[in-house]
Amino acid sequence: MAPPPPAPPSVTLRTVLLLFRVLTTAFLVITVVLISTNTVTLEISRTSIKLRFNDVYAFRYMLSAAVIGLLYALVQLFLTITQFATGATHPLNDQFNFYGDKIISYLLATGSAAGFGVSKDLKDTYLAFIVFDSTDPVDEFFSKGYAAASLLLLAFVSLAVLSVFSSLALSKRPIQVS
């Protein structure tokens, strides 16, 4: 006799999972907006230099990680809402959640680390050459980099929590023997 199928997650657990999916998506949307609008114009000896986020490789990587994470979060949000509304699950859903959450969470963590690192290094380099105060546009440029990296880190934490739940869901599934 085959073992009974696992019980579906409770409504409270599904609501918590949906909340974490929404939080992850919101953090990533704000990160993409912050990074993609991050520009500053430098005035150095009557020469105007416009510095954009895509001039810094680590900011490009951070944006790429956030966009890939956002696409994944939107797909997962759609699947979670569909599962919440219908109660039906696909047999491979737990594996998709498990592997996807792991891979994308690591991508978000490395994107956040790159953003923190480059913001600190470039700000220190700029400080070594030119003294500026907290109202300087360059400080605002680096502050936006820090803010985007922080939100990317929060998205990582949210997805890491979801990763724990997906690991538990996968471990509770019965092993299919052919």
Disulfide bonds with the S-S distance in Angstrom:
none
